[in-house]
Amino acid sequence: MAKFYASLPDNLQAFIKEQKIFFVATADVDGRINLSPKGMDSLRVLNGNRILWLNLTGSGNETAAHIKAVNRMTIMFCAFDGKPLILRLYGTARTIHSQDEEWSELYANFTPTIGARQIFDMKLDSAQTSCGFAVPLMDYKKDRQILIDWTEKKSEAELLEYWKDKNEKSIDGKPTGILEGLSL
């Protein structure tokens, strides 16, 4: 049976900290719905109603475009080992870029990572658990190093150029705000 929470109790906060992967879903008022897997120790639970997620450079930037237009976000976790469980977090989010005043304070919650492009600050409205009985059991081996290796080979100028080419607009042509306020 599904159970709803107004905030994350300690046991669900502990569950989140153990997860190696999570899924983020966002949507604009029109266009595509985005659903992306995320990992690499990029999520922090600040309290029962606030989540930070450090978004790294990628081939697209859909979440930022969607949050700029409609600030709804869903994050989902699945237990791939141990006791079965699915946890969904529902809320609103805002995007913090490296040029924003709050960046340094929020970024201090994470291990510095080359290619960090945004932090999503999510205010949790509710959380829902469900059984997860059909989620397969899977063994975690390790995080992939490919993204880190790729970004380490880029200069700051090359990374900004990549953001301009690949991350400034969503696949639906919507602005992401990644370069707003930067002098290029």
N, C-alpha and C positions, 0 to 999 in steps of 0.2 A: 504494500500500500504506500502511495505517495504521502509524504509528510512535508508541510510547509513551515518555515521559520521566518520570523521578522528580522532576525540577525543570526549570525553563525555562532553556535555554541562551541565550546572548547574542543569537543571531540571532532567536529567537522573542520575546524581550523587545523587541527593536527593531521587529519586526513589529507587536506590540501597540501600541507608542507611535505608530505611523503610522495606526492604524485610527480611523475617524470614528464607527463604530457597533459595538456588541457586543450580545449577547443573553444574558439571565440566566434560568436555569431553577431553580425550587425546588418542593418539594411537601411537604405535611404527610402524616401517616399516612393520612388520608382527605381527601375533598374534592377540589377542583380542583388540577390542576398549573398552575403559573404560568410563563409564558414571556414575557419583556418585552424589547423593543429599548431600548437606552440609548445615550446619546451625550453631547455637550456637555463634552468634556474632563473627564470625571468618574471616570477610572480611573487608578490609579498602580501600577506594579510596584515594590515595595520591594526584592525580591530574587527569586531563582529559585523560592522557595516561599511568597511572601507578596504578596498583592494587596489594595489598598484600593479601594473603590468608594464614591464620594460619591453618595448617593441624594437626589434633589430631590423637592419636594412634587409629588404627582400625584393623580390621581383615585382611586387605590386604594393599598394598602400591603401587598400580598400577601407580598412577600419577607420583610418583617419578621415577619409572623405565622408564616410557614413556618419561618424560622430560629429563632424562639422555641421551636417545638415539635420540629423535626428540623433539625439544623444542616447538612445537605448542600446544596451549591450547585454548579451547572455554569455556566460562562461560555463562550460560543462567539463566535469571530471568523471572518469570511469575507473573503477578498481579493476586493474588487469591482473592483480594477484591478491591473495588473502580473501577476506570476506567480500562478497559481491556488494557493490554500491554504485549508484549514479548520483551525482550531485550537480544541480544546476543553480547558478547564481544569476539573478535578474536585477537589473538596475540601470542607472544612468551613468554616463561617463563623460569626462572631458579630456582633451588632449593637451599635453604639455610638451613643448618642443624645447630643444637645447637653448634657443634664444629667449625663452620665457623666464620671467623673474623667479618662478618656483622651481626651475629645473634642478639647480644645485642641491637644494634641500631634499627634494624627492629622489634624485639620482643617488644620493648618499645611502639609500636603502639597498643598493645593488652593488655587486662587484663591477668595477668599471669594465666596459666591453666596447671594443672598437666596433663602430657601425651602429651604436645605439642612436635611434632616430626620434623616438617619442616615448613618453610615459603616458599610459592611460590610467586615470584616477577614477575608479568606479565607486559610486555610492550604491551600496546594496539595498534594494527595496525588499527583496525576499529571496529565500533559498528553498530549494525543493530536493528532497531525496526520493529515490525510487530504488527498486530491488536490484537491478543489474544482473539478474539471473542468466540472461542470454549473452552477456559480455564474455568473450573468450578469456581464458587464462593465458597470459603471455609473460615471457621473461625479459626483463630489461638487461641489455648488455652494456651500453654506454651511450653518451651523447655523441652526435656526429660533430666533427671538427671542421667540416667543409666551409661553413659560413664564416667562422672565425678566420680560417686560413685565407679565404678570399678577401675579407675586409682588411686583413693585416698587410696584404700586398698593395692596397690602394693608399695613395696620399690623400690628405684632407680635400684637396682640390678635385681629385678624381672621384672621391666619394660624393662630394657635392654635385659634380657633373652627372653622376649616376642618378642621384636623387632627382635632379632636374629632368633627366631623360625618362626615368622609370617610375618615380614616386611622387611627382608633383600633381598628377591627376589620376583619378581612378580609371578603371577600364571602361566605365561609363562616361568618362570625360569630366567628372566632378573634381573640384579643387580639394587638395588635402591639407593645405596650409603649411607644409613642411618647410618651405623657403621664405615664408612671410617674415619680414623684419631682418632678413640676412642680407648683407651686402656681398654680391657675387662679382 
